[in-house]
Every structure is written in C-alpha cells, then in structure tokens.
Amino acid sequence: MSKREEAVRIETDSLGDIAVPADKYWGAQTQRALENFKIGNVRLPKSLIRA
C-alpha cells in the first residue's frame, strides 16, 4: 500500500472528524497535536519508565 492508500479510521472529537492511521492506538486529539505541533521522536529510557 502506498502512502496515499494507507488505511485510516475516522475519529471524532469536539472539533469534528479527523483521519487517524488505522494501525495507531491514539485518538483524534493526539492526531491533531501531531499535525499542528512539531513533536520529536525522543523516547524515554526504559529505566525511567520502569522507575
């Protein structure tokens, strides 16, 4: 499947409908944040999560 043909699902919040990639667990508000704010790919170390 090409980028243009990726499977999406429609999520709804107080701002209306938004397409979210079908393979992701997040919802409408997280998708809006990803589209509107520069979010890095820095991950928390496992030791911090475990603590």
N, CA, C, O and CB atoms as a CASP TS submission, in Angstrom:
PFRMAT TS
TARGET T0000
AUTHOR 0000-0000-0000
METHOD Language model
MODEL 1
PARENT N/A
ATOM      1  N   MET     1       0.841  -1.180   0.000  1.00  0.00           N
ATOM      2  CA  MET     1       0.000   0.000   0.000  1.00  0.00           C
ATOM      3  C   MET     1       0.889   1.247   0.000  1.00  0.00           C
ATOM      4  O   MET     1       1.820   1.331   0.801  1.00  0.00           O
ATOM      5  CB  MET     1      -0.959  -0.004   1.223  1.00  0.00           C
ATOM      6  N   SER     2       0.630   2.186  -0.854  1.00  0.00           N
ATOM      7  CA  SER     2       1.425   3.411  -0.905  1.00  0.00           C
ATOM      8  C   SER     2       0.983   4.368   0.192  1.00  0.00           C
ATOM      9  O   SER     2      -0.036   4.156   0.849  1.00  0.00           O
ATOM     10  CB  SER     2       1.306   4.084  -2.286  1.00  0.00           C
ATOM     11  N   LYS     3       1.772   5.432   0.377  1.00  0.00           N
ATOM     12  CA  LYS     3       1.444   6.427   1.418  1.00  0.00           C
ATOM     13  C   LYS     3       0.031   6.979   1.236  1.00  0.00           C
ATOM     14  O   LYS     3      -0.689   7.196   2.210  1.00  0.00           O
ATOM     15  CB  LYS     3       2.461   7.584   1.395  1.00  0.00           C
ATOM     16  N   ARG     4      -0.352   7.201  -0.004  1.00  0.00           N
ATOM     17  CA  ARG     4      -1.675   7.774  -0.262  1.00  0.00           C
ATOM     18  C   ARG     4      -2.800   6.790   0.023  1.00  0.00           C
ATOM     19  O   ARG     4      -3.939   7.204   0.239  1.00  0.00           O
ATOM     20  CB  ARG     4      -1.765   8.243  -1.698  1.00  0.00           C
ATOM     21  N   GLU     5      -2.504   5.504   0.028  1.00  0.00           N
ATOM     22  CA  GLU     5      -3.537   4.498   0.203  1.00  0.00           C
ATOM     23  C   GLU     5      -3.513   3.855   1.583  1.00  0.00           C
ATOM     24  O   GLU     5      -4.102   2.792   1.781  1.00  0.00           O
ATOM     25  CB  GLU     5      -3.393   3.442  -0.845  1.00  0.00           C
ATOM     26  N   GLU     6      -2.831   4.494   2.545  1.00  0.00           N
ATOM     27  CA  GLU     6      -2.773   3.931   3.880  1.00  0.00           C
ATOM     28  C   GLU     6      -4.169   3.832   4.483  1.00  0.00           C
ATOM     29  O   GLU     6      -5.018   4.697   4.272  1.00  0.00           O
ATOM     30  CB  GLU     6      -1.866   4.771   4.774  1.00  0.00           C
ATOM     31  N   ALA     7      -4.386   2.757   5.237  1.00  0.00           N
ATOM     32  CA  ALA     7      -5.676   2.555   5.882  1.00  0.00           C
ATOM     33  C   ALA     7      -5.834   3.549   7.034  1.00  0.00           C
ATOM     34  O   ALA     7      -4.927   3.718   7.848  1.00  0.00           O
ATOM     35  CB  ALA     7      -5.814   1.097   6.391  1.00  0.00           C
ATOM     36  N   VAL     8      -6.977   4.191   7.090  1.00  0.00           N
ATOM     37  CA  VAL     8      -7.273   5.140   8.162  1.00  0.00           C
ATOM     38  C   VAL     8      -8.634   4.821   8.753  1.00  0.00           C
ATOM     39  O   VAL     8      -9.463   4.146   8.143  1.00  0.00           O
ATOM     40  CB  VAL     8      -7.232   6.599   7.643  1.00  0.00           C
ATOM     41  N   ARG     9      -8.834   5.327   9.960  1.00  0.00           N
ATOM     42  CA  ARG     9     -10.153   5.270  10.569  1.00  0.00           C
ATOM     43  C   ARG     9     -10.537   6.712  10.913  1.00  0.00           C
ATOM     44  O   ARG     9      -9.666   7.567  11.071  1.00  0.00           O
ATOM     45  CB  ARG     9     -10.171   4.330  11.850  1.00  0.00           C
ATOM     46  N   ILE    10     -11.797   6.969  11.024  1.00  0.00           N
ATOM     47  CA  ILE    10     -12.262   8.314  11.338  1.00  0.00           C
ATOM     48  C   ILE    10     -12.568   8.392  12.822  1.00  0.00           C
ATOM     49  O   ILE    10     -13.397   7.643  13.337  1.00  0.00           O
ATOM     50  CB  ILE    10     -13.509   8.689  10.496  1.00  0.00           C
ATOM     51  N   GLU    11     -11.888   9.311  13.508  1.00  0.00           N
ATOM     52  CA  GLU    11     -12.130   9.582  14.924  1.00  0.00           C
ATOM     53  C   GLU    11     -12.853  10.922  15.014  1.00  0.00           C
ATOM     54  O   GLU    11     -12.699  11.779  14.144  1.00  0.00           O
ATOM     55  CB  GLU    11     -10.786   9.595  15.753  1.00  0.00           C
ATOM     56  N   THR    12     -13.629  11.095  16.058  1.00  0.00           N
ATOM     57  CA  THR    12     -14.402  12.322  16.240  1.00  0.00           C
ATOM     58  C   THR    12     -14.157  12.890  17.631  1.00  0.00           C
ATOM     59  O   THR    12     -14.102  12.154  18.617  1.00  0.00           O
ATOM     60  CB  THR    12     -15.908  12.059  16.021  1.00  0.00           C
ATOM     61  N   ASP    13     -14.012  14.214  17.694  1.00  0.00           N
ATOM     62  CA  ASP    13     -13.930  14.902  18.977  1.00  0.00           C
ATOM     63  C   ASP    13     -14.745  16.179  18.865  1.00  0.00           C
ATOM     64  O   ASP    13     -15.530  16.332  17.929  1.00  0.00           O
ATOM     65  CB  ASP    13     -12.444  15.206  19.379  1.00  0.00           C
ATOM     66  N   SER    14     -14.571  17.093  19.803  1.00  0.00           N
ATOM     67  CA  SER    14     -15.391  18.311  19.807  1.00  0.00           C
ATOM     68  C   SER    14     -15.120  19.218  18.610  1.00  0.00           C
ATOM     69  O   SER    14     -15.925  20.100  18.311  1.00  0.00           O
ATOM     70  CB  SER    14     -15.153  19.084  21.081  1.00  0.00           C
ATOM     71  N   LEU    15     -14.004  19.014  17.925  1.00  0.00           N
ATOM     72  CA  LEU    15     -13.681  19.812  16.747  1.00  0.00           C
ATOM     73  C   LEU    15     -14.157  19.165  15.449  1.00  0.00           C
ATOM     74  O   LEU    15     -14.070  19.779  14.385  1.00  0.00           O
ATOM     75  CB  LEU    15     -12.194  20.045  16.679  1.00  0.00           C
ATOM     76  N   GLY    16     -14.651  17.949  15.525  1.00  0.00           N
ATOM     77  CA  GLY    16     -15.158  17.277  14.334  1.00  0.00           C
ATOM     78  C   GLY    16     -14.406  15.997  14.035  1.00  0.00           C
ATOM     79  O   GLY    16     -13.772  15.411  14.913  1.00  0.00           O
ATOM     80  N   ASP    17     -14.483  15.572  12.785  1.00  0.00           N
ATOM     81  CA  ASP    17     -13.869  14.321  12.340  1.00  0.00           C
ATOM     82  C   ASP    17     -12.432  14.537  11.891  1.00  0.00           C
ATOM     83  O   ASP    17     -12.080  15.606  11.391  1.00  0.00           O
ATOM     84  CB  ASP    17     -14.680  13.705  11.205  1.00  0.00           C
ATOM     85  N   ILE    18     -11.603  13.507  12.074  1.00  0.00           N
ATOM     86  CA  ILE    18     -10.224  13.539  11.614  1.00  0.00           C
ATOM     87  C   ILE    18      -9.790  12.108  11.306  1.00  0.00           C
ATOM     88  O   ILE    18     -10.170  11.168  12.004  1.00  0.00           O
ATOM     89  CB  ILE    18      -9.288  14.199  12.677  1.00  0.00           C
ATOM     90  N   ALA    19      -8.997  11.959  10.263  1.00  0.00           N
ATOM     91  CA  ALA    19      -8.487  10.646   9.873  1.00  0.00           C
ATOM     92  C   ALA    19      -7.255  10.306  10.700  1.00  0.00           C
ATOM     93  O   ALA    19      -6.325  11.104  10.813  1.00  0.00           O
ATOM     94  CB  ALA    19      -8.154  10.610   8.362  1.00  0.00           C
ATOM     95  N   VAL    20      -7.264   9.097  11.281  1.00  0.00           N
ATOM     96  CA  VAL    20      -6.162   8.597  12.101  1.00  0.00           C
ATOM     97  C   VAL    20      -5.683   7.304  11.447  1.00  0.00           C
ATOM     98  O   VAL    20      -6.508   6.481  11.049  1.00  0.00           O
ATOM     99  CB  VAL    20      -6.604   8.362  13.611  1.00  0.00           C
ATOM    100  N   PRO    21      -4.363   7.105  11.325  1.00  0.00           N
ATOM    101  CA  PRO    21      -3.881   5.843  10.759  1.00  0.00           C
ATOM    102  C   PRO    21      -4.475   4.652  11.515  1.00  0.00           C
ATOM    103  O   PRO    21      -4.494   4.639  12.746  1.00  0.00           O
ATOM    104  CB  PRO    21      -2.335   5.786  10.800  1.00  0.00           C
ATOM    105  N   ALA    22      -4.954   3.667  10.781  1.00  0.00           N
ATOM    106  CA  ALA    22      -5.649   2.530  11.386  1.00  0.00           C
ATOM    107  C   ALA    22      -4.752   1.693  12.281  1.00  0.00           C
ATOM    108  O   ALA    22      -5.249   1.009  13.176  1.00  0.00           O
ATOM    109  CB  ALA    22      -6.230   1.657  10.313  1.00  0.00           C
ATOM    110  N   ASP    23      -3.447   1.730  12.064  1.00  0.00           N
ATOM    111  CA  ASP    23      -2.545   0.898  12.867  1.00  0.00           C
ATOM    112  C   ASP    23      -2.060   1.587  14.141  1.00  0.00           C
ATOM    113  O   ASP    23      -1.224   1.033  14.855  1.00  0.00           O
ATOM    114  CB  ASP    23      -1.355   0.496  12.036  1.00  0.00           C
ATOM    115  N   LYS    24      -2.562   2.770  14.436  1.00  0.00           N
ATOM    116  CA  LYS    24      -2.163   3.511  15.643  1.00  0.00           C
ATOM    117  C   LYS    24      -3.260   3.427  16.692  1.00  0.00           C
ATOM    118  O   LYS    24      -4.442   3.311  16.367  1.00  0.00           O
ATOM    119  CB  LYS    24      -1.856   4.993  15.306  1.00  0.00           C
ATOM    120  N   TYR    25      -2.848   3.489  17.968  1.00  0.00           N
ATOM    121  CA  TYR    25      -3.797   3.381  19.071  1.00  0.00           C
ATOM    122  C   TYR    25      -4.330   4.718  19.549  1.00  0.00           C
ATOM    123  O   TYR    25      -5.262   4.754  20.353  1.00  0.00           O
ATOM    124  CB  TYR    25      -3.158   2.676  20.212  1.00  0.00           C
ATOM    125  N   TRP    26      -3.755   5.833  19.068  1.00  0.00           N
ATOM    126  CA  TRP    26      -4.197   7.120  19.584  1.00  0.00           C
ATOM    127  C   TRP    26      -5.482   7.586  18.928  1.00  0.00           C
ATOM    128  O   TRP    26      -5.950   7.008  17.947  1.00  0.00           O
ATOM    129  CB  TRP    26      -3.120   8.155  19.388  1.00  0.00           C
ATOM    130  N   GLY    27      -6.044   8.650  19.496  1.00  0.00           N
ATOM    131  CA  GLY    27      -7.318   9.166  19.022  1.00  0.00           C
ATOM    132  C   GLY    27      -7.199  10.513  18.331  1.00  0.00           C
ATOM    133  O   GLY    27      -6.120  10.912  17.892  1.00  0.00           O
ATOM    134  N   ALA    28      -8.317  11.198  18.243  1.00  0.00           N
ATOM    135  CA  ALA    28      -8.425  12.432  17.478  1.00  0.00           C
ATOM    136  C   ALA    28      -7.528  13.544  18.024  1.00  0.00           C
ATOM    137  O   ALA    28      -6.857  14.225  17.249  1.00  0.00           O
ATOM    138  CB  ALA    28      -9.859  12.897  17.462  1.00  0.00           C
ATOM    139  N   GLN    29      -7.507  13.739  19.341  1.00  0.00           N
ATOM    140  CA  GLN    29      -6.737  14.855  19.890  1.00  0.00           C
ATOM    141  C   GLN    29      -5.238  14.662  19.692  1.00  0.00           C
ATOM    142  O   GLN    29      -4.524  15.628  19.423  1.00  0.00           O
ATOM    143  CB  GLN    29      -7.042  15.025  21.370  1.00  0.00           C
ATOM    144  N   THR    30      -4.753  13.434  19.818  1.00  0.00           N
ATOM    145  CA  THR    30      -3.334  13.174  19.578  1.00  0.00           C
ATOM    146  C   THR    30      -3.002  13.388  18.111  1.00  0.00           C
ATOM    147  O   THR    30      -1.946  13.935  17.795  1.00  0.00           O
ATOM    148  CB  THR    30      -2.960  11.745  20.009  1.00  0.00           C
ATOM    149  N   GLN    31      -3.877  12.970  17.213  1.00  0.00           N
ATOM    150  CA  GLN    31      -3.638  13.168  15.785  1.00  0.00           C
ATOM    151  C   GLN    31      -3.576  14.655  15.458  1.00  0.00           C
ATOM    152  O   GLN    31      -2.730  15.083  14.672  1.00  0.00           O
ATOM    153  CB  GLN    31      -4.737  12.482  14.950  1.00  0.00           C
ATOM    154  N   ARG    32      -4.464  15.444  16.053  1.00  0.00           N
ATOM    155  CA  ARG    32      -4.427  16.891  15.811  1.00  0.00           C
ATOM    156  C   ARG    32      -3.117  17.487  16.323  1.00  0.00           C
ATOM    157  O   ARG    32      -2.539  18.360  15.675  1.00  0.00           O
ATOM    158  CB  ARG    32      -5.629  17.587  16.489  1.00  0.00           C
ATOM    159  N   ALA    33      -2.648  17.023  17.476  1.00  0.00           N
ATOM    160  CA  ALA    33      -1.384  17.522  18.025  1.00  0.00           C
ATOM    161  C   ALA    33      -0.223  17.180  17.099  1.00  0.00           C
ATOM    162  O   ALA    33       0.658  18.011  16.879  1.00  0.00           O
ATOM    163  CB  ALA    33      -1.135  16.936  19.426  1.00  0.00           C
ATOM    164  N   LEU    34      -0.212  15.973  16.557  1.00  0.00           N
ATOM    165  CA  LEU    34       0.851  15.567  15.640  1.00  0.00           C
ATOM    166  C   LEU    34       0.867  16.433  14.379  1.00  0.00           C
ATOM    167  O   LEU    34       1.932  16.745  13.846  1.00  0.00           O
ATOM    168  CB  LEU    34       0.686  14.096  15.261  1.00  0.00           C
ATOM    169  N   GLU    35      -0.305  16.814  13.915  1.00  0.00           N
ATOM    170  CA  GLU    35      -0.404  17.622  12.698  1.00  0.00           C
ATOM    171  C   GLU    35      -0.097  19.097  12.944  1.00  0.00           C
ATOM    172  O   GLU    35       0.359  19.791  12.036  1.00  0.00           O
ATOM    173  CB  GLU    35      -1.787  17.486  12.103  1.00  0.00           C
ATOM    174  N   ASN    36      -0.344  19.585  14.170  1.00  0.00           N
ATOM    175  CA  ASN    36      -0.221  21.011  14.430  1.00  0.00           C
ATOM    176  C   ASN    36       1.018  21.445  15.201  1.00  0.00           C
ATOM    177  O   ASN    36       1.355  22.629  15.211  1.00  0.00           O
ATOM    178  CB  ASN    36      -1.396  21.454  15.160  1.00  0.00           C
ATOM    179  N   PHE    37       1.699  20.503  15.845  1.00  0.00           N
ATOM    180  CA  PHE    37       2.871  20.846  16.645  1.00  0.00           C
ATOM    181  C   PHE    37       4.044  19.954  16.265  1.00  0.00           C
ATOM    182  O   PHE    37       3.872  18.772  15.971  1.00  0.00           O
ATOM    183  CB  PHE    37       2.563  20.717  18.148  1.00  0.00           C
ATOM    184  N   LYS    38       5.242  20.538  16.275  1.00  0.00           N
ATOM    185  CA  LYS    38       6.423  19.757  15.980  1.00  0.00           C
ATOM    186  C   LYS    38       6.730  18.884  17.196  1.00  0.00           C
ATOM    187  O   LYS    38       7.108  19.388  18.253  1.00  0.00           O
ATOM    188  CB  LYS    38       7.631  20.675  15.618  1.00  0.00           C
ATOM    189  N   ILE    39       6.567  17.598  17.038  1.00  0.00           N
ATOM    190  CA  ILE    39       6.804  16.651  18.114  1.00  0.00           C
ATOM    191  C   ILE    39       7.978  15.779  17.694  1.00  0.00           C
ATOM    192  O   ILE    39       7.950  15.156  16.633  1.00  0.00           O
ATOM    193  CB  ILE    39       5.526  15.790  18.426  1.00  0.00           C
ATOM    194  N   GLY    40       9.002  15.740  18.527  1.00  0.00           N
ATOM    195  CA  GLY    40      10.194  14.966  18.209  1.00  0.00           C
ATOM    196  C   GLY    40       9.976  13.475  18.385  1.00  0.00           C
ATOM    197  O   GLY    40       8.895  13.027  18.767  1.00  0.00           O
ATOM    198  N   ASN    41      11.010  12.727  18.103  1.00  0.00           N
ATOM    199  CA  ASN    41      10.931  11.283  18.249  1.00  0.00           C
ATOM    200  C   ASN    41      11.808  10.794  19.397  1.00  0.00           C
ATOM    201  O   ASN    41      12.227   9.637  19.407  1.00  0.00           O
ATOM    202  CB  ASN    41      11.337  10.600  16.950  1.00  0.00           C
ATOM    203  N   VAL    42      12.087  11.669  20.365  1.00  0.00           N
ATOM    204  CA  VAL    42      12.877  11.305  21.534  1.00  0.00           C
ATOM    205  C   VAL    42      12.019  10.430  22.438  1.00  0.00           C
ATOM    206  O   VAL    42      10.887  10.784  22.766  1.00  0.00           O
ATOM    207  CB  VAL    42      13.385  12.571  22.295  1.00  0.00           C
ATOM    208  N   ARG    43      12.560   9.295  22.835  1.00  0.00           N
ATOM    209  CA  ARG    43      11.816   8.367  23.680  1.00  0.00           C
ATOM    210  C   ARG    43      12.398   8.340  25.085  1.00  0.00           C
ATOM    211  O   ARG    43      13.591   8.571  25.284  1.00  0.00           O
ATOM    212  CB  ARG    43      11.825   6.958  23.073  1.00  0.00           C
ATOM    213  N   LEU    44      11.543   8.054  26.049  1.00  0.00           N
ATOM    214  CA  LEU    44      12.001   7.926  27.425  1.00  0.00           C
ATOM    215  C   LEU    44      12.814   6.645  27.577  1.00  0.00           C
ATOM    216  O   LEU    44      12.466   5.619  26.993  1.00  0.00           O
ATOM    217  CB  LEU    44      10.805   7.935  28.405  1.00  0.00           C
ATOM    218  N   PRO    45      13.894   6.695  28.355  1.00  0.00           N
ATOM    219  CA  PRO    45      14.660   5.474  28.607  1.00  0.00           C
ATOM    220  C   PRO    45      13.808   4.461  29.379  1.00  0.00           C
ATOM    221  O   PRO    45      12.997   4.837  30.225  1.00  0.00           O
ATOM    222  CB  PRO    45      15.955   5.798  29.391  1.00  0.00           C
ATOM    223  N   LYS    46      13.999   3.183  29.079  1.00  0.00           N
ATOM    224  CA  LYS    46      13.235   2.137  29.751  1.00  0.00           C
ATOM    225  C   LYS    46      13.417   2.178  31.264  1.00  0.00           C
ATOM    226  O   LYS    46      12.490   1.878  32.016  1.00  0.00           O
ATOM    227  CB  LYS    46      13.640   0.776  29.222  1.00  0.00           C
ATOM    228  N   SER    47      14.633   2.556  31.712  1.00  0.00           N
ATOM    229  CA  SER    47      14.879   2.622  33.156  1.00  0.00           C
ATOM    230  C   SER    47      13.993   3.675  33.827  1.00  0.00           C
ATOM    231  O   SER    47      13.562   3.479  34.964  1.00  0.00           O
ATOM    232  CB  SER    47      16.359   2.932  33.427  1.00  0.00           C
ATOM    233  N   LEU    48      13.720   4.768  33.152  1.00  0.00           N
ATOM    234  CA  LEU    48      12.846   5.794  33.703  1.00  0.00           C
ATOM    235  C   LEU    48      11.397   5.324  33.731  1.00  0.00           C
ATOM    236  O   LEU    48      10.678   5.580  34.697  1.00  0.00           O
ATOM    237  CB  LEU    48      12.964   7.082  32.895  1.00  0.00           C
ATOM    238  N   ILE    49      10.978   4.652  32.699  1.00  0.00           N
ATOM    239  CA  ILE    49       9.616   4.126  32.655  1.00  0.00           C
ATOM    240  C   ILE    49       9.419   3.092  33.750  1.00  0.00           C
ATOM    241  O   ILE    49       8.390   3.079  34.425  1.00  0.00           O
ATOM    242  CB  ILE    49       9.310   3.513  31.278  1.00  0.00           C
ATOM    243  N   ARG    50      10.417   2.221  33.924  1.00  0.00           N
ATOM    244  CA  ARG    50      10.333   1.180  34.944  1.00  0.00           C
ATOM    245  C   ARG    50      10.260   1.792  36.350  1.00  0.00           C
ATOM    246  O   ARG    50       9.552   1.275  37.215  1.00  0.00           O
ATOM    247  CB  ARG    50      11.541   0.232  34.837  1.00  0.00           C
ATOM    248  N   ALA    51      10.983   2.879  36.576  1.00  0.00           N
ATOM    249  CA  ALA    51      11.008   3.515  37.900  1.00  0.00           C
ATOM    250  C   ALA    51       9.636   4.085  38.218  1.00  0.00           C
ATOM    251  O   ALA    51       9.441   4.663  39.287  1.00  0.00           O
ATOM    252  CB  ALA    51      12.084   4.632  37.962  1.00  0.00           C
TER
END
